Amino acid sequence: MDLLAGLFSRNRAWAAAHVAADPDFFSRLCDIQRPELLWIGCSDSRVPANEIVGLAPGELFVHRNVANVFPPGDPNATAVLDFAIRSLGVRHVIVCGHYRCGGVRAALQGSLDGPVGSWLGPVHRVAEEHADDLPPTKPFERRWDKLCELNVAAQVRNVAATEAVRAAWAAGAPLALHGWIYDLRDGLLRDLGLTTDSEQPTPPGA
């Protein structure tokens, strides 16, 4: 219970600091939410979306799950995307993976069981489809890093194939998709060169 009590204490201090610096901070947040960015990332506690890109509350719409997967049939992910595009009018959708992702490692090693195993099935299939890029003769760390990148590319393609994105592009909306990866070792983001803003095919790999 001490841990939970500490969270409330830190929350009060955080809120007080914002009000002291800007008395209207919270009233402005209540009035409107108009982020231009949707971030689809991993649930990993070491990759806090707003913090690593230096954005304040209200500036980034976020969807996170294990291994930053975007399954086309998942109602949670597709609802977030649809709301972001149609209700918030986001202009950029960023799929951001990260090196040393535990979910990607499990998929690469084939250690999949239970609900998490089912969820990571798409990542395991990416590994199977790109077996030539992940030969066992390569050091495991390099194969792990490469699969993290390939997984981002696969999820960008999944996002591009959704009804919400295709409808936005058909209507001429200024919407771009991006594939990025975050490196836990130095805290830096890398653009994987997967950006697309039309129905042109997304590059197949990173």
ROSE-4610 file (N, C-alpha, C; in Angstrom, 1 decimal, always signed):
// ROSE-4610
residu = [M/M/M/D/D/D/L/L/L/L/L/L/A/A/A/G/G/G/L/L/L/F/F/F/S/S/S/R/R/R/N/N/N/R/R/R/A/A/A/W/W/W/A/A/A/A/A/A/A/A/A/H/H/H/V/V/V/A/A/A/A/A/A/D/D/D/P/P/P/D/D/D/F/F/F/F/F/F/S/S/S/R/R/R/L/L/L/C/C/C/D/D/D/I/I/I/Q/Q/Q/R/R/R/P/P/P/E/E/E/L/L/L/L/L/L/W/W/W/I/I/I/G/G/G/C/C/C/S/S/S/D/D/D/S/S/S/R/R/R/V/V/V/P/P/P/A/A/A/N/N/N/E/E/E/I/I/I/V/V/V/G/G/G/L/L/L/A/A/A/P/P/P/G/G/G/E/E/E/L/L/L/F/F/F/V/V/V/H/H/H/R/R/R/N/N/N/V/V/V/A/A/A/N/N/N/V/V/V/F/F/F/P/P/P/P/P/P/G/G/G/D/D/D/P/P/P/N/N/N/A/A/A/T/T/T/A/A/A/V/V/V/L/L/L/D/D/D/F/F/F/A/A/A/I/I/I/R/R/R/S/S/S/L/L/L/G/G/G/V/V/V/R/R/R/H/H/H/V/V/V/I/I/I/V/V/V/C/C/C/G/G/G/H/H/H/Y/Y/Y/R/R/R/C/C/C/G/G/G/G/G/G/V/V/V/R/R/R/A/A/A/A/A/A/L/L/L/Q/Q/Q/G/G/G/S/S/S/L/L/L/D/D/D/G/G/G/P/P/P/V/V/V/G/G/G/S/S/S/W/W/W/L/L/L/G/G/G/P/P/P/V/V/V/H/H/H/R/R/R/V/V/V/A/A/A/E/E/E/E/E/E/H/H/H/A/A/A/D/D/D/D/D/D/L/L/L/P/P/P/P/P/P/T/T/T/K/K/K/P/P/P/F/F/F/E/E/E/R/R/R/R/R/R/W/W/W/D/D/D/K/K/K/L/L/L/C/C/C/E/E/E/L/L/L/N/N/N/V/V/V/A/A/A/A/A/A/Q/Q/Q/V/V/V/R/R/R/N/N/N/V/V/V/A/A/A/A/A/A/T/T/T/E/E/E/A/A/A/V/V/V/R/R/R/A/A/A/A/A/A/W/W/W/A/A/A/A/A/A/G/G/G/A/A/A/P/P/P/L/L/L/A/A/A/L/L/L/H/H/H/G/G/G/W/W/W/I/I/I/Y/Y/Y/D/D/D/L/L/L/R/R/R/D/D/D/G/G/G/L/L/L/L/L/L/R/R/R/D/D/D/L/L/L/G/G/G/L/L/L/T/T/T/T/T/T/D/D/D/S/S/S/E/E/E/Q/Q/Q/P/P/P/T/T/T/P/P/P/P/P/P/G/G/G/A/A/A]
num = [1/1/1/2/2/2/3/3/3/4/4/4/5/5/5/6/6/6/7/7/7/8/8/8/9/9/9/10/10/10/11/11/11/12/12/12/13/13/13/14/14/14/15/15/15/16/16/16/17/17/17/18/18/18/19/19/19/20/20/20/21/21/21/22/22/22/23/23/23/24/24/24/25/25/25/26/26/26/27/27/27/28/28/28/29/29/29/30/30/30/31/31/31/32/32/32/33/33/33/34/34/34/35/35/35/36/36/36/37/37/37/38/38/38/39/39/39/40/40/40/41/41/41/42/42/42/43/43/43/44/44/44/45/45/45/46/46/46/47/47/47/48/48/48/49/49/49/50/50/50/51/51/51/52/52/52/53/53/53/54/54/54/55/55/55/56/56/56/57/57/57/58/58/58/59/59/59/60/60/60/61/61/61/62/62/62/63/63/63/64/64/64/65/65/65/66/66/66/67/67/67/68/68/68/69/69/69/70/70/70/71/71/71/72/72/72/73/73/73/74/74/74/75/75/75/76/76/76/77/77/77/78/78/78/79/79/79/80/80/80/81/81/81/82/82/82/83/83/83/84/84/84/85/85/85/86/86/86/87/87/87/88/88/88/89/89/89/90/90/90/91/91/91/92/92/92/93/93/93/94/94/94/95/95/95/96/96/96/97/97/97/98/98/98/99/99/99/100/100/100/101/101/101/102/102/102/103/103/103/104/104/104/105/105/105/106/106/106/107/107/107/108/108/108/109/109/109/110/110/110/111/111/111/112/112/112/113/113/113/114/114/114/115/115/115/116/116/116/117/117/117/118/118/118/119/119/119/120/120/120/121/121/121/122/122/122/123/123/123/124/124/124/125/125/125/126/126/126/127/127/127/128/128/128/129/129/129/130/130/130/131/131/131/132/132/132/133/133/133/134/134/134/135/135/135/136/136/136/137/137/137/138/138/138/139/139/139/140/140/140/141/141/141/142/142/142/143/143/143/144/144/144/145/145/145/146/146/146/147/147/147/148/148/148/149/149/149/150/150/150/151/151/151/152/152/152/153/153/153/154/154/154/155/155/155/156/156/156/157/157/157/158/158/158/159/159/159/160/160/160/161/161/161/162/162/162/163/163/163/164/164/164/165/165/165/166/166/166/167/167/167/168/168/168/169/169/169/170/170/170/171/171/171/172/172/172/173/173/173/174/174/174/175/175/175/176/176/176/177/177/177/178/178/178/179/179/179/180/180/180/181/181/181/182/182/182/183/183/183/184/184/184/185/185/185/186/186/186/187/187/187/188/188/188/189/189/189/190/190/190/191/191/191/192/192/192/193/193/193/194/194/194/195/195/195/196/196/196/197/197/197/198/198/198/199/199/199/200/200/200/201/201/201/202/202/202/203/203/203/204/204/204/205/205/205/206/206/206]
x = [+0.8/+0.0/+0.9/+2.1/+2.9/+3.3/+3.5/+3.8/+2.6/+1.4/+0.2/+0.0/+0.2/+0.0/+1.0/+2.2/+3.3/+2.9/+2.1/+1.6/+0.7/-0.2/-1.1/-0.4/+0.6/+1.4/+2.2/+2.8/+3.5/+2.5/+1.3/+0.3/-0.1/-0.3/-0.6/+0.5/+1.8/+2.9/+3.0/+2.8/+2.8/+1.7/+0.5/-0.6/-0.3/+0.2/+0.5/+1.6/+2.6/+3.7/+3.1/+2.2/+1.7/+0.8/+0.0/-0.8/+0.0/+1.1/+2.0/+2.6/+3.0/+3.7/+2.7/+1.4/+0.4/-1.0/-1.6/-2.9/-4.0/-3.9/-5.0/-4.7/-3.6/-3.1/-4.3/-4.9/-5.9/-7.2/-7.6/-8.8/-8.7/-7.5/-7.3/-7.3/-6.8/-6.9/-8.3/-9.1/-10.5/-11.3/-10.9/-11.7/-11.6/-10.4/-10.2/-9.1/-9.2/-8.2/-8.0/-6.8/-6.6/-5.1/-4.7/-3.3/-3.3/-2.1/-1.9/-1.2/-0.9/-0.1/-0.8/-0.8/-1.1/+0.1/+0.4/+1.6/+1.1/+1.5/+1.2/+2.5/+2.6/+3.9/+3.7/+4.8/+4.9/+4.5/+4.0/+3.6/+4.8/+6.0/+7.2/+7.3/+7.5/+7.6/+8.8/+9.7/+10.9/+10.8/+9.6/+9.4/+8.1/+8.2/+7.0/+6.9/+5.8/+5.7/+5.9/+5.1/+5.2/+6.6/+7.1/+8.4/+9.5/+9.6/+10.8/+10.8/+9.6/+9.5/+9.3/+9.3/+9.2/+7.9/+6.8/+5.5/+4.7/+3.8/+3.0/+1.7/+1.0/-0.4/-1.2/-2.0/-2.8/-2.2/-0.9/-0.2/+0.1/-0.3/+0.0/-1.1/-1.8/-2.8/-2.0/-2.3/-1.4/-2.2/-1.7/-2.2/-0.9/-0.9/+0.2/-0.2/+0.6/+0.4/+1.7/+1.7/+2.9/+3.4/+4.6/+5.4/+4.8/+4.0/+3.5/+2.9/+2.0/+1.3/+0.0/-0.3/-1.5/-2.3/-3.0/-3.7/-4.9/-5.1/-6.2/-7.6/-7.8/-9.1/-9.3/-8.3/-8.4/-9.3/-10.4/-11.3/-10.7/-9.9/-9.2/-8.3/-7.4/-6.5/-7.2/-8.1/-8.8/-9.7/-10.3/-11.1/-10.3/-9.1/-8.2/-7.8/-7.5/-7.1/-8.2/-9.4/-10.5/-10.9/-10.9/-11.2/-10.1/-8.9/-7.8/-8.0/-8.3/-8.4/-9.7/-10.8/-12.1/-12.6/-12.3/-12.7/-11.7/-10.4/-9.4/-8.7/-8.7/-8.1/-6.6/-6.0/-4.6/-4.0/-2.8/-2.1/-1.0/-0.5/+0.6/+0.3/+0.5/+0.4/+1.8/+2.3/+3.7/+3.6/+4.1/+4.3/+5.7/+5.9/+7.2/+7.5/+8.5/+8.9/+10.2/+10.8/+12.0/+12.9/+14.2/+15.2/+15.1/+15.5/+15.4/+14.0/+13.0/+11.6/+11.4/+10.9/+10.7/+9.7/+8.7/+7.7/+8.3/+9.1/+9.7/+10.7/+11.4/+12.3/+11.6/+10.5/+9.7/+9.2/+8.8/+8.4/+9.5/+10.7/+11.9/+12.3/+12.2/+12.6/+11.5/+10.3/+9.2/+8.6/+9.0/+8.4/+7.1/+6.1/+4.8/+3.7/+3.1/+1.9/+1.0/-0.2/-1.2/-1.6/-2.3/-2.8/-1.7/-0.6/+0.5/+1.0/+1.1/+1.5/+0.6/-0.7/-1.6/-1.4/-1.2/-1.1/+0.2/+1.2/+2.5/+2.6/+1.6/+1.6/+1.9/+1.4/+1.8/+3.3/+3.9/+5.3/+6.1/+5.7/+6.3/+6.2/+5.0/+4.9/+5.8/+6.0/+7.0/+8.3/+8.7/+10.0/+10.1/+9.0/+9.0/+9.1/+8.4/+8.4/+9.8/+10.5/+11.8/+13.0/+12.8/+13.8/+15.2/+15.2/+16.5/+17.2/+16.5/+17.1/+17.5/+17.1/+17.3/+18.0/+19.0/+19.6/+20.3/+20.2/+20.8/+22.3/+22.9/+24.3/+24.7/+23.7/+23.9/+23.8/+24.6/+24.4/+23.0/+22.6/+21.2/+20.8/+21.7/+21.3/+21.0/+21.8/+21.5/+20.2/+19.9/+18.6/+17.4/+17.6/+16.6/+16.3/+17.4/+17.3/+16.6/+17.0/+16.4/+14.9/+14.5/+13.1/+12.3/+12.9/+12.2/+11.9/+12.8/+12.6/+11.6/+11.7/+10.8/+9.4/+9.2/+7.9/+7.3/+8.0/+7.5/+7.0/+7.8/+7.4/+6.1/+6.0/+4.7/+3.5/+3.7/+2.6/+2.2/+3.2/+2.9/+2.0/+2.4/+1.6/+0.1/+0.0/-1.3/-2.2/-1.5/-2.2/-2.7/-1.8/-2.0/-3.2/-3.5/-4.5/-5.9/-6.0/-7.2/-8.2/-9.5/-10.5/-10.4/-10.1/-10.0/-8.9/-7.7/-6.6/-7.0/-7.5/-7.7/-8.8/-9.8/-10.9/-10.3/-9.5/-8.9/-8.1/-7.3/-6.5/-7.4/-8.4/-9.4/-10.0/-10.2/-10.8/-9.8/-8.6/-7.5/-7.0/-7.3/-6.9/-5.3/-4.7/-3.3/-2.8/-2.8/-2.4/-1.2/-0.2/+1.0/+1.3/+1.8/+2.2/+3.7/+4.2/+5.7/+6.0/+7.2/+7.8/+9.1/+9.1/+10.2/+10.6/+11.8/+12.3/+13.1/+12.9/+13.6/+14.7/+15.8/+16.9/+17.1/+16.8/+17.0/+18.4/+19.3/+20.8/+21.2/+20.6/+21.0/+19.9/+18.6/+17.5/+17.1/+17.6/+17.3/+16.4/+15.6/+14.7/+15.4/+15.0/+15.5/+14.3/+14.3/+13.3/+13.7/+12.8/+13.1/+12.8/+12.5/+12.3/+11.0/+10.0/+8.8/+7.6/+7.9/+6.8/+6.0/+4.7/+3.8/+2.7/+2.2/+1.1/+0.0/+0.1/-0.9/-1.1/-1.8/-2.1/-1.0/+0.1/+1.3/+1.8/+2.3/+2.7/+3.8/+3.6/+4.6/+5.8/+7.1/+8.2/+8.1/+8.6/+8.4/+9.2/+10.3/+11.2/+11.9/+12.6/+13.3/+14.8]
y = [-1.2/+0.0/+1.3/+1.2/+2.4/+2.8/+1.8/+2.2/+2.9/+2.5/+3.1/+4.5/+4.6/+5.9/+6.9/+6.4/+7.2/+7.8/+7.0/+7.4/+8.6/+8.5/+9.6/+10.9/+10.7/+11.8/+12.5/+11.7/+12.2/+12.9/+12.3/+12.9/+14.3/+14.5/+15.8/+16.8/+16.3/+17.2/+17.6/+16.6/+16.9/+17.9/+17.7/+18.6/+20.0/+20.1/+21.4/+22.1/+21.4/+22.0/+22.6/+21.9/+22.4/+23.6/+23.6/+24.8/+26.0/+25.7/+26.8/+27.5/+26.7/+27.2/+27.8/+27.2/+27.7/+27.4/+28.4/+28.2/+27.7/+27.9/+27.4/+26.1/+25.4/+24.2/+23.2/+22.8/+21.7/+22.2/+23.4/+23.9/+23.8/+24.1/+24.0/+22.6/+21.7/+20.2/+19.8/+20.3/+19.8/+20.4/+21.5/+22.2/+21.5/+21.0/+20.4/+19.4/+18.4/+17.5/+17.5/+18.0/+18.0/+17.7/+16.5/+16.1/+15.8/+16.1/+15.8/+14.5/+13.8/+12.6/+11.4/+10.3/+9.0/+8.1/+7.7/+6.8/+5.4/+4.5/+3.1/+2.4/+2.1/+1.7/+0.5/+0.1/-1.1/-0.6/-1.6/-1.3/-1.3/-1.6/-1.6/-0.3/-0.5/+0.6/+1.5/+1.0/+1.8/+2.7/+2.7/+3.5/+4.4/+5.4/+6.3/+7.2/+7.1/+7.8/+9.3/+9.9/+11.4/+11.9/+11.2/+11.6/+11.5/+10.5/+10.3/+11.2/+11.8/+12.8/+14.2/+14.4/+15.7/+16.4/+15.7/+16.3/+16.3/+17.3/+17.4/+16.7/+16.5/+15.9/+16.7/+16.0/+16.6/+16.7/+16.4/+16.6/+15.3/+14.2/+12.9/+11.9/+11.3/+10.3/+9.0/+8.1/+6.9/+5.6/+4.6/+3.2/+2.4/+1.6/+0.7/-0.7/-1.6/-3.0/-3.8/-5.1/-5.9/-6.0/-5.5/-5.6/-4.7/-3.7/-2.7/-3.4/-4.4/-5.1/-4.4/-4.4/-3.8/-4.9/-5.8/-6.8/-6.2/-6.5/-5.8/-6.1/-7.3/-7.6/-7.3/-6.6/-6.3/-5.0/-5.1/-4.0/-2.9/-3.2/-2.1/-1.2/-1.9/-1.1/-0.4/-1.0/-0.4/+0.8/+0.6/+1.7/+2.9/+2.7/+3.8/+4.5/+3.8/+4.4/+5.2/+4.6/+5.2/+6.5/+6.5/+7.7/+8.7/+8.3/+9.3/+10.0/+9.2/+9.8/+10.6/+10.0/+10.6/+11.6/+11.4/+12.4/+13.4/+13.0/+13.9/+14.6/+13.9/+14.5/+14.5/+13.4/+13.3/+13.3/+13.8/+13.9/+13.0/+12.4/+11.4/+10.3/+9.1/+7.9/+7.3/+7.1/+6.6/+5.2/+4.2/+2.9/+2.9/+2.8/+2.8/+1.6/+0.8/-0.3/+0.1/-0.9/-0.6/-1.8/-1.6/-2.7/-3.3/-4.5/-5.3/-5.5/-5.6/-5.8/-7.2/-7.4/-8.8/-9.6/-8.9/-9.6/-10.2/-9.3/-9.7/-10.9/-10.8/-11.9/-13.2/-13.2/-14.4/-15.0/-14.1/-14.5/-15.2/-14.6/-15.1/-16.4/-16.6/-17.8/-18.9/-18.5/-19.5/-19.9/-19.1/-19.4/-18.7/-19.2/-18.6/-19.5/-19.0/-19.8/-18.8/-19.3/-18.5/-17.3/-16.3/-15.1/-14.3/-14.2/-13.4/-14.2/-15.5/-16.2/-16.0/-16.0/-15.8/-14.4/-13.4/-12.0/-11.9/-12.6/-12.5/-13.3/-14.1/-14.9/-14.1/-12.9/-12.2/-11.9/-11.6/-11.3/-12.6/-13.7/-15.0/-15.3/-14.9/-15.1/-14.2/-13.0/-12.1/-12.7/-13.3/-14.0/-15.2/-15.9/-17.0/-16.5/-15.5/-14.9/-14.3/-13.9/-13.3/-14.2/-15.5/-16.4/-16.1/-15.7/-15.4/-14.2/-13.3/-12.2/-12.5/-13.6/-14.0/-15.3/-15.6/-16.9/-17.2/-18.5/-18.8/-18.6/-18.5/-18.2/-16.8/-15.9/-14.5/-14.5/-13.7/-13.5/-13.2/-13.8/-13.6/-12.2/-11.3/-9.9/-9.2/-9.6/-8.9/-9.4/-10.7/-11.2/-10.6/-10.4/-9.8/-8.3/-7.6/-6.2/-6.1/-7.1/-7.0/-7.4/-8.3/-8.6/-7.5/-6.8/-5.6/-4.6/-4.4/-3.5/-4.1/-5.4/-6.0/-6.0/-6.1/-6.1/-4.7/-3.6/-2.3/-2.2/-2.6/-2.6/-3.3/-4.5/-5.3/-4.5/-3.9/-3.2/-1.9/-1.3/-0.1/-0.6/-1.7/-2.2/-2.5/-3.1/-3.4/-2.2/-1.1/+0.2/+0.7/+0.6/+1.2/+0.5/-0.8/-1.6/-1.4/-0.6/-0.4/+0.4/+0.2/+1.0/+2.5/+2.8/+4.2/+4.9/+4.3/+5.0/+5.1/+4.0/+4.1/+5.1/+5.2/+6.2/+7.6/+7.8/+9.1/+9.5/+8.6/+8.9/+9.1/+8.3/+8.5/+9.9/+10.4/+11.7/+12.8/+12.5/+13.5/+14.1/+13.4/+13.9/+13.8/+14.8/+14.9/+13.9/+12.6/+11.6/+10.9/+10.8/+10.0/+9.0/+7.8/+6.8/+6.7/+6.4/+6.3/+5.1/+4.6/+3.5/+3.9/+3.9/+4.4/+3.2/+3.4/+2.4/+3.2/+2.8/+3.5/+2.6/+3.1/+2.3/+2.6/+1.5/+1.7/+2.0/+1.6/+1.8/+3.2/+4.1/+5.5/+6.5/+6.0/+6.9/+7.6/+7.1/+7.8/+7.1/+7.8/+7.3/+7.2/+6.2/+6.1/+5.9/+6.7/+6.6/+5.4/+4.4/+3.3/+3.4/+4.7/+4.9/+4.3/+4.2/+3.5/+4.5/+5.7/+6.7/+6.6/+6.7/+6.7/+7.6/+8.3/+9.2/+9.0/+7.8/+7.5/+6.0/+5.5/+4.1/+3.4/+4.0/+3.3/+2.3/+1.1/+0.1/+0.6/+0.2/+0.5/-0.4/+0.2/-0.7/-2.0/-3.1/-4.4/-4.6/-3.9/-4.2/-2.9/-3.1/-1.9/-1.9]
z = [+0.0/+0.0/+0.0/+0.6/+0.6/-0.8/-1.7/-3.1/-3.7/-3.5/-4.1/-3.5/-2.2/-1.6/-2.1/-2.4/-3.0/-4.4/-5.1/-6.5/-6.3/-5.4/-5.1/-4.7/-3.9/-3.4/-4.6/-5.4/-6.6/-7.6/-7.7/-8.6/-8.1/-6.8/-6.2/-6.5/-6.3/-6.5/-8.0/-8.9/-10.3/-10.8/-10.3/-10.6/-10.1/-8.8/-8.2/-9.0/-9.4/-10.2/-11.5/-12.2/-13.4/-13.2/-12.1/-11.9/-11.5/-10.7/-10.3/-11.5/-12.5/-13.7/-14.7/-14.7/-15.7/-15.0/-14.4/-13.7/-14.6/-15.9/-16.8/-17.5/-17.1/-17.7/-17.9/-16.8/-16.8/-17.4/-17.3/-17.9/-19.4/-19.9/-21.4/-21.8/-21.1/-21.4/-21.5/-20.6/-20.5/-21.8/-22.2/-23.3/-24.6/-25.0/-26.3/-26.4/-27.2/-27.5/-29.0/-29.4/-30.9/-31.2/-30.8/-31.2/-32.7/-33.2/-34.7/-34.9/-33.8/-33.9/-33.1/-33.8/-33.1/-33.0/-31.8/-31.5/-31.2/-32.0/-31.8/-31.3/-30.0/-29.5/-28.6/-28.0/-27.1/-25.7/-24.9/-23.5/-22.6/-23.1/-22.3/-21.4/-20.1/-19.2/-19.4/-20.2/-20.4/-21.7/-22.3/-23.5/-23.4/-22.5/-22.3/-23.5/-24.2/-25.5/-25.4/-24.6/-24.5/-24.1/-23.1/-22.6/-23.6/-24.3/-25.2/-26.4/-26.7/-27.8/-27.2/-25.9/-25.3/-25.5/-25.6/-25.8/-24.5/-24.3/-23.1/-23.3/-22.1/-22.2/-23.2/-24.0/-25.0/-26.4/-26.5/-27.8/-28.5/-27.9/-28.5/-28.1/-29.1/-28.9/-28.9/-27.9/-27.8/-27.7/-28.4/-28.2/-28.0/-26.9/-26.6/-26.3/-26.8/-26.4/-26.5/-26.1/-26.2/-27.6/-27.8/-29.1/-30.2/-29.8/-30.8/-32.0/-31.8/-32.8/-33.2/-34.5/-35.0/-35.8/-35.1/-35.9/-36.5/-37.8/-38.6/-38.0/-37.3/-36.8/-35.3/-34.7/-33.3/-33.1/-32.4/-32.3/-31.5/-30.5/-29.7/-30.6/-31.3/-32.1/-33.3/-33.9/-35.1/-34.6/-33.4/-32.8/-32.5/-31.9/-31.6/-32.9/-33.9/-35.2/-35.8/-35.9/-36.5/-35.7/-34.4/-33.6/-33.9/-33.9/-34.1/-35.5/-36.5/-37.9/-38.0/-37.7/-38.0/-37.0/-35.7/-34.7/-34.3/-34.3/-33.9/-35.0/-36.2/-37.4/-37.3/-36.8/-36.7/-38.1/-38.3/-39.6/-39.7/-38.6/-38.6/-37.7/-38.2/-37.4/-37.3/-36.1/-35.9/-35.3/-36.0/-35.4/-34.9/-33.6/-33.0/-32.2/-32.7/-31.9/-31.1/-30.5/-29.8/-29.7/-29.8/-29.7/-28.2/-28.1/-26.9/-26.4/-27.3/-27.0/-26.5/-25.3/-24.8/-25.6/-26.1/-26.9/-28.2/-28.8/-30.0/-29.8/-28.7/-28.3/-28.1/-27.5/-27.3/-28.6/-29.5/-30.8/-31.6/-31.5/-32.2/-31.7/-30.4/-29.8/-29.8/-30.2/-30.3/-29.0/-27.9/-26.6/-26.4/-27.1/-27.1/-26.5/-25.5/-24.9/-24.2/-23.9/-23.2/-24.1/-23.5/-24.2/-24.8/-24.2/-24.8/-26.0/-25.9/-27.1/-28.3/-28.0/-29.1/-29.7/-28.8/-29.2/-30.1/-29.8/-30.5/-31.7/-32.0/-33.2/-34.5/-34.7/-35.9/-36.0/-34.8/-34.8/-35.2/-34.7/-35.0/-36.5/-37.1/-38.5/-39.3/-38.8/-39.5/-39.5/-38.4/-38.3/-39.3/-39.4/-40.4/-41.8/-42.1/-43.5/-43.9/-42.9/-43.1/-42.6/-42.7/-42.2/-42.8/-44.1/-44.8/-44.1/-43.5/-42.9/-41.4/-40.9/-39.5/-39.4/-40.1/-40.1/-38.8/-38.3/-37.0/-36.9/-38.1/-38.1/-37.6/-37.6/-37.1/-35.6/-34.9/-33.5/-33.1/-32.0/-31.6/-31.4/-30.9/-30.7/-32.0/-33.0/-34.3/-34.9/-34.8/-35.3/-34.5/-33.2/-32.3/-32.8/-33.0/-33.4/-34.8/-35.7/-37.0/-37.0/-36.2/-36.1/-35.5/-34.6/-34.0/-35.2/-36.1/-37.2/-38.2/-38.5/-39.5/-38.9/-37.6/-37.0/-37.2/-37.0/-37.2/-38.7/-39.6/-41.1/-41.3/-40.7/-40.9/-40.3/-39.2/-38.5/-39.3/-39.9/-40.7/-41.9/-42.5/-43.6/-43.2/-42.0/-41.4/-41.2/-40.7/-40.5/-41.9/-42.9/-44.2/-44.9/-44.5/-45.1/-44.5/-43.4/-42.7/-43.5/-43.2/-43.9/-43.5/-42.3/-41.8/-42.6/-42.8/-43.5/-45.0/-45.6/-47.0/-47.3/-46.4/-46.6/-46.5/-45.6/-45.4/-46.6/-47.2/-48.4/-49.6/-49.7/-50.8/-50.8/-49.6/-49.4/-49.5/-49.7/-49.8/-48.5/-47.4/-46.1/-46.0/-45.4/-45.2/-44.1/-44.4/-43.4/-43.8/-43.0/-43.3/-42.2/-42.6/-41.7/-41.7/-40.5/-40.3/-39.5/-39.7/-38.9/-38.2/-36.9/-36.2/-35.2/-34.7/-33.6/-32.6/-31.4/-30.2/-29.7/-29.4/-28.9/-27.4/-26.6/-25.1/-24.7/-25.6/-25.2/-25.2/-26.0/-26.0/-25.9/-25.9/-25.8/-27.0/-28.2/-29.4/-30.3/-31.1/-32.1/-33.5/-34.3/-35.6/-36.6/-37.7/-38.7/-39.6/-39.8/-40.6/-42.1/-42.5/-43.9/-44.5/-43.7/-44.1/-44.4/-44.4/-44.5/-45.8/-45.6/-46.8/-46.5/-47.5/-47.4/-48.5/-49.1/-50.1/-50.2/-51.2/-51.3/-52.0/-52.2/-52.7/-51.7/-52.2/-51.3/-50.3/-49.0/-48.0/-48.2/-48.1/-48.3/-47.4/-48.0/-47.3/-46.1/-45.9/-44.8/-44.3/-43.2/-42.6/-43.1]
